[in-house]
Amino acid sequence: MALKMVGIIGSPRKGMNTDTLVTRALEGSQSIGAETEKIYLNDLEILPCQACKKFPAPDYCFYRDGMEKIYNVLETADALVIGTPAYFGSFSAQLKLMIDRSNCLAEMVTLPDGKLIFKSRLKKRKKCIFIWVANISKNPEHALVSIRIWCKYFANVELVNTLIVTESDLGEGARKREDLLDKAFKIGASL
């Protein structure tokens, strides 16, 4: 059975830098026999988190919208490629919306020492590549902190590689730079 790798694209612009690099990583995965799928978050109608006062278990959320597709992917995929443009040094509103709506994917658990931690309710462990594409932003730390928290505590994901791109629109743009396309392909194949 082929591994299932899903690209989740947080950019509103299809065919541009972020989309192209995620697509290239998926092509790398396909080259070693993976089954791939691409999801554009901008195409999904996802409500912002409503900070419900009740936990929705056994469901992941009380609301039925585009997040149902994401929840399904998080239950079934073997690997993810998540790509986002840098907005204000972090990531797009589309990706932030998905992350915010992942809040109930975890529950609070008390450790024997009394410490409280988040524990993912998702059973299947996955691997992930994170692609961050910036034009003028140079420091991905805000985005990396958030994606690491989401991966570890909410999505049951091991973040195994990142592709950090800065000055993405210089010259012909990141989507036409052979060095970046090659790197994206290789990290996709490495999963």
Helices and strands as residue ranges (DSSP letters): E 4-9, H 17-30, E 35-40, G 41-43, H 67-76, E 79-85, H 93-100, G 103-105, E 106-110, E 116-120, E 126-133, H 141-149, I 150-154, E 157-165, G 174-176, H 178-190
